[in-house]
């Protein structure tokens, strides 16, 4: 107990493995499994290929089945905190998600695809309920964030192996070869790049002493170097957008703190580096990703080709959606009890449209209301927490435009942890 009091009194965003292990050891097993899962998730996801042998041997499938059961156990054992406006908005959306999940399962209860979609659709609901119980203080938030950062050591090792030794898996897109390890797709690397950047910037902004700020800055620079190497090899447009926005947010928030001098030096260094390699970088790494979009703006290609053809897909899906009966538009396509997997899964390539198709206008409205509640709460937070919340929202929105981040477990682990903490009373958010 004395060690815990010392931790709370001295820690703002400490990355000490010893202090993290103390926090982890104090959690009951009915909650401790979650940070351990966050820690091991990269290993779980890199065994994705075992599903080709048997779904019953696939670690992601096993985790997908066990997670809701363990969340339910925690919900039975511990009391949920008092509902606020943000909780009500989330669980309103969650109710539509659960309805959609149940309807998907009822279509074919014994089909593995139906079971998989049911578990993925409902994942935000049971994870958020668990995190509202687990995260009661800033110490708990830091514990989850640092579990993710420690897990990224494994991801960084795989990434560096692919870059420096030999690619494990290559995917070609827009004339560029993208590494993706043994993950299911290249998006997984992008999400680890995004959230390790967010966490290390948050850690740096949290430091009040010069010595700890210097160590945090070294960590931030080291992570940034690895992440930039990753960016140049995964060639993922959304992750480029997230990363560049985070860089801008870092300078914006840092200039409002005590480290303006450091910001000026870093900004000058960045400008100097870009002046030497910027044009080559854009022509080799970024231009091929935007080639089709530029051709559309120049009138050389039709607008359906925008965003690598996603706009054409969205138009077709939206046309079909609006041709459905009004009650399906209001509550979601799953109410029609017909297979709609391309609409409610990753095939929609836009999370806002996916949520619309799965839960209708009512569900999408509740989801957007929840995000607005998070923004309203974030405005009252201290600087580093405000950055953390805004940066997480930025990643969510950027990725939601071209992919479906709420279908990816690691993304939900981090985003929902931040949002669950943001909904805590201000008194519980103090260091």
C-alpha positions as CSV (number, residue, x, y, z in Angstrom):
1,X,0.0,0.0,0.0
2,X,2.9,2.4,0.8
3,X,4.4,1.7,-2.6
4,X,1.0,2.6,-4.2
5,X,0.8,5.8,-2.3
6,X,4.3,6.7,-3.4
7,X,3.4,5.9,-7.0
8,X,0.3,8.1,-6.9
9,X,2.1,11.0,-5.2
10,X,5.1,11.1,-7.5
11,X,3.8,9.8,-10.9
12,X,2.3,11.8,-13.7
13,X,3.0,9.5,-16.6
14,X,5.9,7.3,-15.5
15,X,7.1,4.5,-17.8
16,X,9.0,2.6,-15.1
17,X,8.5,-1.2,-15.6
18,X,8.7,-1.6,-11.9
19,X,5.9,0.8,-11.2
20,X,3.8,-0.7,-14.0
21,X,4.3,-4.2,-12.5
22,X,3.2,-2.9,-9.1
23,X,0.0,-1.5,-10.6
24,X,-0.6,-4.7,-12.5
25,X,0.0,-6.9,-9.4
26,X,-2.6,-5.0,-7.4
27,X,-5.4,-5.6,-9.9
28,X,-7.7,-8.6,-9.2
29,X,-7.4,-11.3,-11.8
30,X,-10.9,-10.5,-13.1
31,X,-9.4,-7.2,-14.3
32,X,-5.7,-8.0,-14.7
33,X,-6.3,-10.2,-17.8
34,X,-7.1,-7.1,-19.8
35,X,-3.7,-5.3,-19.6
36,X,-2.0,-8.6,-20.0
37,X,-4.1,-9.1,-23.2
38,X,-3.0,-5.6,-24.4
39,X,0.6,-6.6,-23.7
40,X,0.3,-9.9,-25.7
41,X,-2.0,-8.7,-28.5
42,X,0.7,-8.2,-31.1
43,X,1.8,-11.8,-30.6
44,X,-1.8,-13.0,-30.8
45,X,-2.4,-11.0,-34.0
46,X,0.8,-12.3,-35.6
47,X,-0.6,-15.8,-35.3
48,X,-3.5,-14.8,-37.5
49,X,-2.4,-17.3,-40.2
50,X,-3.3,-20.3,-38.0
51,X,-7.0,-19.8,-38.9
52,X,-6.1,-21.4,-42.2
53,X,-5.3,-24.6,-40.3
54,X,-8.4,-24.4,-38.1
55,X,-10.4,-21.6,-36.5
56,X,-10.1,-23.4,-33.2
57,X,-6.3,-23.0,-33.3
58,X,-6.4,-19.3,-34.2
59,X,-5.4,-17.1,-31.1
60,X,-7.4,-14.1,-32.4
61,X,-10.5,-16.2,-32.6
62,X,-9.9,-17.7,-29.1
63,X,-9.3,-14.2,-27.6
64,X,-12.4,-13.0,-29.5
65,X,-14.6,-15.7,-27.7
66,X,-13.0,-15.4,-24.3
67,X,-12.9,-11.6,-24.1
68,X,-16.7,-11.0,-23.8
69,X,-17.0,-13.8,-21.2
70,X,-14.2,-12.3,-19.1
71,X,-15.8,-8.8,-19.5
72,X,-19.1,-10.3,-18.3
73,X,-17.4,-11.8,-15.3
74,X,-16.0,-8.4,-14.3
75,X,-19.4,-6.7,-14.8
76,X,-20.9,-9.3,-12.4
77,X,-18.2,-8.8,-9.8
78,X,-17.8,-5.0,-9.8
79,X,-20.2,-2.1,-9.8
80,X,-20.3,0.2,-12.9
81,X,-19.7,3.9,-12.0
82,X,-22.6,6.3,-12.1
83,X,-23.9,6.9,-15.7
84,X,-23.2,10.4,-17.1
85,X,-24.3,12.0,-20.3
86,X,-21.4,10.4,-22.2
87,X,-22.2,6.9,-20.9
88,X,-25.9,7.3,-21.8
89,X,-24.9,8.3,-25.4
90,X,-22.5,5.4,-25.7
91,X,-24.9,2.8,-24.4
92,X,-27.7,4.0,-26.6
93,X,-25.4,3.3,-29.5
94,X,-24.3,0.1,-27.8
95,X,-28.0,-1.0,-27.6
96,X,-28.3,-0.7,-31.4
97,X,-25.0,-2.6,-31.8
98,X,-26.2,-5.5,-29.6
99,X,-29.4,-5.6,-31.5
100,X,-27.5,-5.8,-34.8
101,X,-25.2,-8.5,-33.3
102,X,-28.1,-10.6,-32.2
103,X,-29.8,-10.3,-35.6
104,X,-26.6,-11.3,-37.4
105,X,-26.3,-14.4,-35.2
106,X,-30.0,-15.4,-35.7
107,X,-29.5,-15.5,-39.4
108,X,-27.3,-18.5,-39.1
109,X,-26.5,-19.4,-35.4
110,X,-24.1,-22.3,-36.3
111,X,-22.1,-20.4,-39.0
112,X,-18.6,-19.3,-37.9
113,X,-18.9,-16.2,-40.0
114,X,-22.0,-15.1,-38.2
115,X,-20.4,-15.8,-34.8
116,X,-17.3,-13.8,-35.8
117,X,-19.4,-10.8,-37.0
118,X,-21.5,-11.0,-33.9
119,X,-18.5,-10.8,-31.6
120,X,-16.8,-8.0,-33.7
121,X,-20.0,-5.9,-33.8
122,X,-20.5,-6.1,-30.1
123,X,-16.9,-5.7,-29.1
124,X,-17.1,-1.9,-28.4
125,X,-19.9,-2.5,-25.9
126,X,-18.4,-5.1,-23.6
127,X,-14.9,-3.5,-23.8
128,X,-16.2,-0.1,-22.9
129,X,-18.2,-1.5,-20.0
130,X,-15.1,-3.3,-18.7
131,X,-12.9,-0.2,-19.0
132,X,-15.4,2.0,-17.1
133,X,-14.9,-0.4,-14.2
134,X,-11.1,-0.9,-14.6
135,X,-10.1,2.8,-15.2
136,X,-10.9,4.8,-12.0
137,X,-7.9,7.0,-11.9
138,X,-5.0,8.4,-14.0
139,X,-2.8,5.6,-12.6
140,X,-5.1,3.1,-14.2
141,X,-5.1,4.9,-17.5
142,X,-1.3,5.1,-17.5
143,X,-1.2,1.4,-16.7
144,X,-3.2,0.5,-19.9
145,X,-1.3,3.0,-22.1
146,X,2.1,1.7,-20.9
147,X,0.9,-1.9,-21.5
148,X,0.3,-0.9,-25.1
149,X,3.7,0.8,-25.3
150,X,5.5,-2.2,-23.9
151,X,3.6,-4.4,-26.3
152,X,4.9,-2.3,-29.2
153,X,8.5,-3.4,-28.5
154,X,7.5,-6.7,-30.2
155,X,5.9,-4.8,-33.1
156,X,9.1,-2.7,-33.4
157,X,11.3,-5.8,-33.5
158,X,9.2,-7.3,-36.3
159,X,9.1,-4.0,-38.2
160,X,12.9,-3.5,-38.0
161,X,13.5,-7.2,-39.0
162,X,11.3,-6.6,-42.1
163,X,13.1,-3.4,-43.0
164,X,16.7,-4.4,-42.3
165,X,16.7,-8.2,-42.9
166,X,13.8,-9.5,-45.0
167,X,10.1,-8.8,-45.4
168,X,7.8,-11.4,-43.8
169,X,4.9,-10.5,-46.0
170,X,4.5,-8.0,-48.8
171,X,1.4,-6.5,-50.3
172,X,1.5,-4.3,-53.5
173,X,-0.8,-1.2,-53.6
174,X,-0.6,1.7,-56.0
175,X,2.7,0.6,-57.3
176,X,4.3,0.4,-53.9
177,X,5.3,-2.7,-51.9
178,X,4.0,-2.6,-48.3
179,X,5.3,-4.7,-45.5
180,X,2.7,-6.1,-43.1
181,X,4.5,-8.8,-41.0
182,X,2.2,-11.7,-40.1
183,X,-0.6,-9.3,-39.3
184,X,-3.9,-9.7,-41.1
185,X,-3.2,-6.4,-43.0
186,X,-1.0,-3.4,-43.1
187,X,-3.4,-1.4,-41.0
188,X,-2.2,-3.1,-37.8
189,X,1.3,-1.5,-38.2
190,X,-0.3,1.9,-38.8
191,X,-2.3,1.7,-35.6
192,X,0.7,0.9,-33.5
193,X,2.6,3.8,-35.2
194,X,-0.3,6.1,-34.3
195,X,-0.8,5.1,-30.7
196,X,2.9,4.8,-29.8
197,X,3.3,8.4,-31.1
198,X,0.3,9.6,-29.1
199,X,1.4,7.9,-25.9
200,X,5.0,9.1,-26.0
201,X,3.9,12.7,-26.7
202,X,1.5,12.5,-23.8
203,X,4.3,11.2,-21.6
204,X,6.6,14.0,-22.6
205,X,3.9,16.7,-22.1
206,X,3.2,15.2,-18.6
207,X,6.7,15.9,-17.3
208,X,7.2,18.9,-15.0
209,X,10.9,18.4,-14.1
210,X,13.7,19.1,-16.6
211,X,15.5,15.8,-16.1
212,X,12.4,13.7,-16.6
213,X,11.3,15.8,-19.5
214,X,14.7,15.2,-21.2
215,X,14.4,11.4,-20.8
216,X,10.9,11.6,-22.1
217,X,12.1,13.6,-25.1
218,X,14.7,11.0,-25.9
219,X,12.1,8.3,-25.8
220,X,9.8,10.3,-28.0
221,X,12.6,10.9,-30.6
222,X,13.5,7.2,-30.6
223,X,9.9,6.1,-31.1
224,X,9.5,8.7,-33.8
225,X,12.5,7.4,-35.7
226,X,11.2,3.9,-35.7
227,X,7.7,5.1,-36.6
228,X,9.0,7.1,-39.5
229,X,10.9,4.1,-40.8
230,X,7.6,2.2,-40.6
231,X,5.7,4.9,-42.4
232,X,8.0,4.8,-45.3
233,X,7.6,1.0,-45.6
234,X,3.9,0.5,-45.0
235,X,2.8,3.3,-47.4
236,X,-0.5,3.8,-45.7
237,X,-2.2,7.1,-46.6
238,X,-4.4,7.3,-43.5
239,X,-1.4,6.7,-41.2
240,X,0.5,9.4,-43.0
241,X,-2.3,11.8,-42.3
242,X,-2.6,10.8,-38.6
243,X,1.2,11.0,-38.1
244,X,1.5,14.5,-39.7
245,X,-1.4,15.8,-37.7
246,X,0.1,14.5,-34.5
247,X,3.4,16.2,-35.3
248,X,1.5,19.5,-35.7
249,X,-0.4,18.9,-32.5
250,X,2.8,18.2,-30.6
251,X,4.3,21.6,-31.6
252,X,1.0,23.3,-30.9
253,X,0.6,21.9,-27.4
254,X,4.3,22.1,-26.6
255,X,4.4,25.8,-27.5
256,X,1.7,26.4,-24.8
257,X,3.8,24.8,-22.1
258,X,7.2,25.3,-20.5
259,X,9.3,23.9,-23.3
260,X,9.0,26.5,-26.0
261,X,12.8,26.4,-26.5
262,X,12.8,22.7,-27.1
263,X,10.0,23.1,-29.6
264,X,11.9,25.8,-31.5
265,X,15.0,23.6,-31.7
266,X,13.0,20.5,-32.8
267,X,11.0,22.6,-35.4
268,X,14.2,24.1,-36.8
269,X,15.8,20.6,-37.1
270,X,12.7,19.3,-38.8
271,X,12.6,22.1,-41.3
272,X,16.3,21.6,-42.0
273,X,15.9,17.9,-42.6
274,X,12.9,18.4,-44.9
275,X,14.8,21.0,-46.9
276,X,17.3,18.4,-47.9
277,X,15.1,15.3,-48.4
278,X,11.5,16.7,-48.6
279,X,11.1,16.8,-52.3
280,X,12.6,13.3,-52.8
281,X,10.4,12.0,-50.0
282,X,7.2,13.4,-51.5
283,X,8.0,12.1,-55.0
284,X,9.0,8.6,-53.9
285,X,6.8,7.9,-50.9
286,X,3.7,10.1,-51.0
287,X,3.0,11.1,-54.6
288,X,2.2,7.5,-55.7
289,X,-0.4,7.3,-53.0
290,X,-2.2,10.5,-54.2
291,X,-1.7,9.9,-57.9
292,X,-5.3,8.8,-58.6
293,X,-6.8,11.5,-56.5
294,X,-4.8,14.2,-58.3
295,X,-5.9,12.8,-61.6
296,X,-9.5,13.1,-60.4
297,X,-9.0,16.8,-59.4
298,X,-7.4,17.4,-62.8
299,X,-10.4,15.9,-64.6
300,X,-8.5,13.0,-66.0
301,X,-10.5,10.4,-64.1
302,X,-14.0,10.1,-62.7
303,X,-14.8,11.0,-59.1
304,X,-15.6,7.4,-58.2
305,X,-11.9,6.7,-58.4
306,X,-11.2,9.1,-55.4
307,X,-9.5,7.5,-52.3
308,X,-8.4,4.5,-54.3
309,X,-11.9,3.8,-55.6
310,X,-13.6,4.0,-52.2
311,X,-15.9,6.9,-53.3
312,X,-17.4,4.7,-56.0
313,X,-18.0,1.9,-53.5
314,X,-19.6,4.3,-51.0
315,X,-22.0,5.7,-53.6
316,X,-23.1,2.2,-54.6
317,X,-23.6,1.1,-51.0
318,X,-25.4,4.3,-50.1
319,X,-27.7,4.0,-53.1
320,X,-28.6,0.5,-52.1
321,X,-29.1,1.6,-48.5
322,X,-31.5,4.3,-49.4
323,X,-33.5,1.9,-51.5
324,X,-34.3,-0.1,-48.5
325,X,-37.4,0.2,-46.4
326,X,-37.5,3.2,-44.0
327,X,-37.4,1.0,-40.9
328,X,-34.1,-0.5,-42.1
329,X,-32.6,3.0,-42.6
330,X,-33.6,4.0,-39.1
331,X,-32.5,0.9,-37.2
332,X,-29.9,-0.8,-39.6
333,X,-29.8,-3.3,-42.4
334,X,-29.5,-6.3,-40.1
335,X,-33.2,-5.8,-39.2
336,X,-33.9,-7.2,-42.6
337,X,-32.5,-10.5,-41.5
338,X,-30.6,-10.8,-44.8
339,X,-26.8,-11.3,-45.1
340,X,-25.2,-7.8,-45.2
341,X,-21.6,-8.6,-44.3
342,X,-20.0,-6.4,-46.9
343,X,-22.0,-3.4,-45.5
344,X,-21.3,-4.0,-41.8
345,X,-17.7,-5.3,-42.1
346,X,-14.4,-3.9,-43.3
347,X,-15.7,-4.0,-46.9
348,X,-17.4,-0.7,-46.4
349,X,-14.0,1.0,-46.0
350,X,-15.5,3.8,-43.9
351,X,-16.5,3.4,-40.2
352,X,-19.2,6.1,-40.3
353,X,-21.0,4.3,-43.2
354,X,-20.4,0.9,-41.6
355,X,-22.1,2.1,-38.3
356,X,-24.9,3.7,-40.4
357,X,-25.5,0.4,-42.2
358,X,-25.3,-1.7,-39.0
359,X,-27.3,0.5,-36.6
360,X,-29.2,2.9,-38.9
361,X,-29.5,6.7,-38.4
362,X,-30.4,6.3,-34.8
363,X,-27.3,4.3,-34.0
364,X,-25.0,6.7,-36.0
365,X,-26.6,9.7,-34.3
366,X,-26.0,8.2,-30.8
367,X,-22.3,7.4,-31.8
368,X,-21.7,11.0,-33.0
369,X,-23.4,12.3,-29.8
370,X,-21.0,10.2,-27.8
371,X,-18.0,11.7,-29.6
372,X,-19.3,15.2,-29.0
373,X,-19.6,14.5,-25.3
374,X,-16.0,13.4,-25.3
375,X,-15.0,16.6,-27.0
376,X,-16.9,18.6,-24.5
377,X,-15.3,16.8,-21.5
378,X,-11.8,17.1,-23.1
379,X,-12.0,20.9,-23.2
380,X,-11.9,21.0,-19.4
381,X,-8.9,18.7,-19.1
382,X,-5.3,19.7,-18.3
383,X,-2.9,20.2,-21.2
384,X,-1.4,16.7,-21.6
385,X,-4.8,15.0,-21.1
386,X,-6.4,17.3,-23.5
387,X,-3.8,16.4,-26.1
388,X,-4.3,12.7,-25.3
389,X,-8.1,12.9,-25.9
390,X,-7.9,15.1,-29.0
391,X,-5.1,13.0,-30.5
392,X,-7.1,9.8,-30.0
393,X,-10.2,11.5,-31.6
394,X,-8.0,12.6,-34.5
395,X,-6.8,9.0,-35.1
396,X,-10.3,7.7,-34.8
397,X,-11.7,10.2,-37.4
398,X,-8.8,9.9,-39.8
399,X,-8.9,6.1,-39.9
400,X,-12.7,6.1,-40.0
401,X,-12.7,7.9,-43.3
402,X,-11.0,5.1,-45.2
403,X,-11.0,2.0,-43.0
404,X,-13.0,0.6,-40.0
405,X,-11.0,1.2,-36.8
406,X,-13.7,0.1,-34.4
407,X,-13.4,-3.4,-36.0
408,X,-9.7,-3.6,-34.8
409,X,-9.3,-4.8,-31.2
410,X,-5.9,-3.0,-30.5
411,X,-7.4,0.3,-31.7
412,X,-10.5,-0.1,-29.4
413,X,-8.2,-1.1,-26.5
414,X,-6.6,2.3,-26.7
415,X,-9.4,4.6,-27.9
416,X,-12.0,3.3,-25.4
417,X,-9.4,3.4,-22.5
418,X,-8.9,7.1,-23.2
419,X,-12.6,7.8,-23.6
420,X,-13.5,5.9,-20.4
421,X,-10.9,8.0,-18.5
422,X,-12.2,11.2,-20.1
423,X,-15.7,10.5,-18.7
424,X,-14.4,10.3,-15.2
425,X,-15.1,13.3,-12.8
426,X,-12.3,15.9,-12.8
427,X,-11.3,14.9,-9.3
428,X,-10.5,11.4,-10.5
429,X,-8.3,12.7,-13.3
430,X,-5.7,14.3,-11.1
431,X,-2.2,12.7,-11.1
